[in-house]
């Protein structure tokens, strides 16, 4: 009776992962000299394995005077569940007993995690020999193993031979097809699952919904969302998070918000998904509000901080950025390098290059993103020489630059008027590092040459690369033509630009400005007339002003603000009080 009671208590500790209680029971068993009992030793071993104290479990296993099949099964499955599949396979190879279905399932999963197809096939043959391939969890493990190794045909063979495929079997096949870039087959199996009368669960929907996000299949994703609502799965954390991610990919912020509100037990992933969705949809103010609300519910993680800092950078809100930085310092969290990178970027985007450099210098570890961030920061502040110096330091640290590094360097040379150095950087990128120029590199190069009036040289580079017909590149050179008064080249580029940007006002506006700079007023009128005739309207410019922690948007020509009268009165008062400064206010609210 006493042995049964101790065994029952240890089993409870295993289920609840009550390590300290289990440890006390182990001590009591040891003191009473009962460890020789194989059943009690198995309970102790299993308790340590389930509590992820795998070294303690192995010590118990090694010290057992007698081991039965349960001992081997508990230790092998313990290794597999603890994330050390190689040790599970090593122990399996030492077995002299005939394995049971639990051992086969564990070692097949271990092969799957290590993607050992050859060993997996051998174990499949053994399980068939012992008659366990028809056990559902063994066949499910085999399906997952073959899918993970990219052999979907073998996985389907196992599936078709299963006596009674259950929801787990279907989930393994569906997820496998999705992961092996065969989504249509996954959806066919999903349809067959319905026809067989099996009810999909949360694991069924996860892979399918993720595929909808990745393949731009919004309608299909919405249909799946409706099915999760019918099954009352949409409000679960697991499914809700995936649905939010899907809608955020399509920038459907209202749908994301609806799903977020319905999720009953929001975890850190739920909050992070919502905050990241707001950022992705360029609703940065809402992203920061959500971050503030999250602080009342749970502790943010590194991903949360990095996203919130990126939102602060997008708004150029140093107030919010400094508050987040202060929170990081106050909580004393050991932050990830990506958080420090986001901090560096935030200060740089908010115009505080000294703070940005201070954060960069204090980082315990700098990766390539860190160096790219500080190089881009120097570039945007017109500190070209500092950017080039840090490029040399990057190389001295043994890091290999990537395409982003060279975008930053070309921007730095562009903003600092270091044209010859920029051309050297462009050549070095290709010849020394074998990096083919992308659209960003060509845009920087054309803009850099255009700014200093080297228009023919810029056009030569434009013709040399496939990106020369890109609207951004053409627009950049057209702007340079306006700056330097080259009407002939400008007209030619404007015609090219109109072919590629038929739905945009940019070519008309740039051409009109080009004519105006040369006082060709007939040309200005003609360009404006063509724009009007096209039915296109120039998007109104706007400014965001931070007021008491919030943001106010002011759009050109829009006088609908609730306090417009107060603002006009304030502007009039400032104009009247200006000492030696004259203002001409031509404002109307009509």
N, C-alpha and C positions, 0 to 999 in steps of 0.2 A: 504493500500500500504506500509506504514511504517513498519507494523508488518511483512509483507512478505519479505521486504528488510532485516530486522534484522535477520529473520529466515534463509534467504539464506546465509547471512554472517556467522552465527553460524554454518550452515551446512558445509560451506567451511572450517572453522576452524577445524571442526571435521575430515574432509577428509585429511587436510594437517597437522593435529596435532599442530596447531598454538595456543598453550596454552595462551601465553601473550595477543594475539589479542582477543581470546575468553574471557579472564578474563576482558578485557576492555569493551567488549560488555555486559557482565554480569553486570558490574558496571553501565553502561548506562541504562540498562533495570531496574535495581533495583532503580536507581535514578528517572526514569520516572514512577515508580510504576506500571510496566506492568508484574511483575512476577506472578500475579494472572491468567494470560492467560496460559492455560495448554499447548498449542502448543509451545509457547516461552519457558516455563519452561522445556519441553521435549527436546528442542534444546540445552538448557544450560546443562541439565543433560547428554545428549548424548555427547556433546563436552568434558565435563570433563572425562567421561568414556573412550572415544576414546584417550584422551591425558594421560591416565593412572593415573589420579588424582581421584582415586576411592573414597577417603574420601570426597572430595569436591562434587562429584556426589551424594553420599549418603546423604550429608547434604541438597542438593537441593531437593532430593527425599523426605526426612523426612519433609521438610518445605512446601511442596506443599499442597495447600488447596484442590486441586482436582487432582486425578490421574486417567488416563485412561490406556488402554491396552498397549499403546506405552510407557508410563512411566515405567510400570513393566518390559516390554521387554528390554528397554534400560538399566535398572539397573541390571537385572539378567544377560544379556549378557555381561555387563560391568564387573561384578564380575568374570564371566567365563574367559573373555579375559585377565583380570588382574592377573590370576593365583590364585584366591581364590574361588575354586569351592564349598567349603563347605558353604560359605556365599550365593552363588547363589542358592543352594538347600534350605537353611534356608529361604530365601526370597520367593522362590517358594511355600514353605509350608504355607506361610502367605497370599497367593493370594486368593481373593474371586471372581475373575473374571474368565471366561473360557479362558484358555491359547490359544495363537495362535501358528502357526508353528515355528516362530522364538524363542519363549520361550521354546517350546519342544526341538528344536535343541540344545539350550544352556544348558538346564538342563540334557539332555542325554549326552552331551559332558562332563559336570561336573561329572556325574556318571562314565563315562569312565576314567577320570583323577584320580578319587578316587578309581576306580575298585570296585564300589558298584553294584554288579550284581543284588541283590534283589531289590534295589530301581530302578535300570535301567529297570528291568522287569515291575515294577508297572507303571513307566512313559510310557513304551512302550504300556501297556494296555490302559492307558489314551489317548495316542495319537491315538491309533486305534479307541477308542470310539468316539473321535472327528473327525475322518476321515482324519488325517494328516500323517499317515504312508506311504501314496503313494506320498507325497511331496518329491522330490528328496533329498533335503538337510536334511530332517528329517530321511529318510531311510538310507542315508549315515552315519549320526551320529549314528544310531542304529547298522549298520554294524561295525563301528569302535569300538563302546562300547562292543559289544559281542566278537569281536576279541581280544580286550585288556583284557577282562576277561577270555580269553582262551576257549570261546564257539564258535568255528568256524562253527559248525553245525547250530546253531541259526543264525549266521551271514549269512550263505548261504541261509537259509530260507527267511530272509528279502530280500536278493539280488534277489532271484528267483521270489519273489512277486512284485518287483519294476516294475512299468509300463514301464518306459524307462530308464534303467540303463545308466548312462553317464560315462565319463572318471573317474570322482571322485569316482563313485561306484566301478568301476573295480580296481582303485588304492587302495581303502580301503580293498578290498578282497585280492588283490595280496600282499600288505604289511602285512596284517593280517596273511596270511598263512606263509609268510617268518618268521615273528616274533614268530609264534607258531610252529616253527621247522617242517613245512610241505612245503618245497620249491617246490617239484614236483607239488603239487596242485597249487601253485602260478604260476608256469610256464605254467600249463595247462590253467589257467584263462587268462594269458597273450596271449596265442595262440588263445583262443576263442575271446578275445578282437579284435585281428587282423581280424579274420573271420567275425566279426560283422561290420567291416569297421570303427571302432573307431581308432583315431590316438593317440598313446601313448604320454604322456608329460613327463617332467623331473621327476615328482613324481613317475611315473610308473617305471622308470629305476633305481631309487636310491636303493630301497630294493633289486631288482633283482641283480644289480651289487655288492652290499655288500655281498649278499649270495654267489656269485661266488668267491669272495675273501676268505670268511670263509670256503667254502667247497672244495677248490682246483679245482674248475671247470674253468680252464683257457680258454679252447676252447669256452665254453658257454659265458664267459665274453667277449671274443673277438668278438663273433657274435653280442652280445648286443652293443658293442662299435661301430661296423659297422652300426648298425641301428641308433644309436645316430648321427653318421656322416651324414647319409642320411636325417635325420630330422633336421640337423644343430643345434643339442643340445650339441655336444661334446665341443664346444668352450664357452659354458656358464659356469659360475663359479660353479654353483651348481653341474652339471654333471661332469665337468672336474675334480673337486676335488675328486669325488668318483672313477672315472676311474683311476686317479693317485694312489689312495690308493690301488685299486685292483692290478694294475701292480707291485706296490712296494712289495705286499705280495708274489709275485712270483719272486722278485729280478730282474725284467726286467727294468733296469735303463734307457735304451735307449727309451723305450716306455713311461716311466714316463716323461722323458725330452721332448719328442715330444708333449705329451698332454699339459704339462705345458706351452710350447711356444705358443700353439694354444689358450689357455684360454685368452679371450679378456680383461676382467676386473678382474684382479687378486685381491683377497682380502687376509686378513691375513691367512685365512684357506688354500688358494692356496699355499702361500709361506711356511707355516708350513708343509703342506703335502709334498711339494717338498724337503724341508730341511730334514724332517724326513725320506723320501724315500732314499735320499743320504746316510744318516746315517745307515739306515737298510741294504742297499746294500754295506756297508763298504767303501763307497767313501767319506771318512770324509773330505778330502780336498775340494771337490766340495760342500759339505754341508756348510763349512765355507765360501766359496766364495759366495754361494747363500745368506747366512746370511748377508754378507757385502753388497750385492746388494740390499737386502730388505731394509736396512737402508736408502737408497736413495728414496724409494717409500712410505714407511709407518712405523709406529712405531711397533716394535716387541712386542709380549706379553710374558707372563711367559713361555708358552710352547716353543716358539721360543728360548728364552734364555737357557732354560734347555737342549734343543736338541743341540744347538751350543756348550754349555759347555761340553756335553757328547762327541761331535765330537772332541773337543780339548783334552779331557781326552784320547780318543781312540788313538790319534796321539801323546800323551804325549807332546803336544805343550803348554808350559806354557806361551809363548808369546801371542798366540791368547786368551788363557784363561784369562790372566791378562787384555788384551784389553777389553774383554767382561765385566769383573768385573768392570773395570774403567768406562765403559759406564753405567753400572747399578748405580754406585755411583754418576756419573755426572748428570744423568737424575733424580735421587732421587725417582725412582719408588718404591712403596710399594710392594716389591716382595713376591711371594708365597713361602711357605716353601720348595716346590719342587725345586725352583731355588737355594735356599741356600744349599739344599742337593746335587744338581749338582755341585755347586761351591766347596763344601767340597770334593766331589769325584774327581773333576778335579785336585785340588791342590795335593791330595793324589797320584793320578795316575802319576802326573808330578814330584813326589819325594819331594814335599814341605809339609811335615807333619805338620810343625809349622803353615804354612798358613792355612792348612786344619782345624787344631784344633782351630785356631783363628776364622775362619768363623763359625764353629760349636758352639763355646762359645758365639758368639754374636747373635746367632739366637734368635728372640723373642719367638719362639715356636718350640719345637723339637718333631717330631713324631717318630714312630718306624723306619721309613726309615732313618731318621737322625742318630739315634743311631746305626743302622745296618751299615750305611756308615762309621761312625767314627771307629767302631769296626773293620770293614774290612780294613780300612786305617792303623790302628795300626798293624793289622795282617800282612799286606803286607810289613810293615817296620820292622818286627821282634820285635815288642814291645808287647809281649804276656801278660806281667803283666798289662800294661795299658789297654789292651783290656778286660781282666777279671775284672779290677776295674770298667770300664765303664759299663760292664754287670750288676754289682751290683747296680750302679747308675740308670741304666735303670729300674731295678726292684723297686728301692726306689721311682722312679717317678710314680709308679703305672702302668707301661706298661707291657704287656705280651709278652715275646719273641716269635718269630716264627721260622720256619725252616731256614730262611736266617740268623737270628742271630747266630744260632749254626754252620752254615757253617763258618761264620767269626771267631767264637771262636775256632773251630777246626783248622782252618788255622793259627790262632795266636799261638796256642800251638805247631803246626807243625813247623812253621818257627822259633820258639824260643826254640825248643828242650824240651818243657815242656810236655813230654809224659804222665806221670802219671796224671797231671792236665787235659790233653786232654781226657784220659779215663774216668775221673770223669765227665767231661762235657758231654761226649757221653752217659754215663749211666743216668745222671741227665736229659738230654733232653727227654729220654723215660719215666723214672720213675716219675719225678716231673711234667713234662709238657705234657706228653702223645703224644709227636711228634715222629712218626715212621721215622726211618732213610731212607733217600733218597740216590740216587746214589752219590750226591755231598758229603754227610756226610761219606759214606763208603770210597769214594776215598781219602778224607782227612785223615781218620783214618788209612787206609792201608799205605798211603804215610808216615804218621807220624811214624808208627811203623817200616816201612821199612828203613827209614833214619837212625835209631839208631841200626839197625841190628836185631830187634826182628821179624825175618822173619817167623818163625813157628807160632808165635802169630798172625801175620798179615794174614797168610794163613788160620788160624782157623776162624778169623772174616770173611774172604772172603767166606768161605764155609757156614758160618752160615746164610748169607743173599742172597737173590735172585740175587742181583747185582754182585755177585762174578764172574759171567761169562762175565761181561761187559768188553769191550776192554780197556777202560780207566783204570779200576781197575787192570786188568791183566798186562797192560803196566807199571803201576806205580810200582807194585811188582817186575816185571821183571827188571826194572831199579835199584831197590834196590838190587836185586840179583847180578847185575853187580857191584854195588858199594861195596858190601861185599864179592864178589867172590864166591857165592853159585851157581856153575855150574849145579849141579843136579836139584835143584828146578827151576833154570832158564830155562833149557831145557824143563822141564815138562810144565812150564807156556808158553813158546814160542809155543809149539805144540797146546796148548789150544787157544792161541791168533791167530794162523794161521787159525783155524777153523772159528773164528769170524771176522777176518779182512783179508779175502782172497785177497781183492783188494787194500791192503795197503803195503807199504814197511817197515812200523814201526817194525813188528816182526823180519824181517830179519836184520834190522839195529841194533836193541837192542840185538839180539842174537849174531851178529858179534862182537859188543862191549863187550859183556859178555865174549866171547872166548878170545878176545884180552887182556882183563884185567887179564886173567889167563895165558896169553902167549900160548894159544892153537891155533897156527897159522893154522893148518889143518882145525880146526873148523871154523875159520874166512873165509878161502878160500871156504869152503863148503857152508857157509851161503851166501856169496857173489855170488857164482855160482847159488844157488837156486833162489836168487833174480833176477839175470840176466835171468835165464831160465823162470821165471814167466812173463817176459816182462814188469815188473813194473819198474818205474824210481823214484828215490828219488826226491821229490820236492826241488828245489834249495832255499836256504835261501836268505833273502834280508834284507837290512836296509833302513830306511827312514831318510833322513837328511834334516833338515829345512834350507833353504837358502833364505834370503831376503823375508821372509814371505811366500814362497812357499815350496814345498817338492820335493826332488829328491830321486828317488828309485835306489838303487844299489843292483844288484843281483849277487850271486856267479857265476863266470865263464862268465858273460855277459860284453863284452867290447864295446857295441854298443853306449855308451853315446857320444853325439856330441862333448864333450870336454875331451874325454878320454886321448888324447895326452898331454894336459895341466896338467891333474891330475897325469899322470905318471911322467912327468917332475918334478912336485912339490914333489912327493914322493921320487924321486931320489935325489933331492936337500936336502930334509930333512934327508935322509939317510947319505949323504955326510957330512952334517953339524952337525950330532949328536955327542955330546961331550961325548965320552966314551960309546956310545950306538951303537951297530952294528945291522944293518938291512940286511936281505937277501931278495931282491926283485926278485921274479921269475915270472915276468909278461910278457905276450905276447898278442898282439892284433890280432894275426893270428888265 
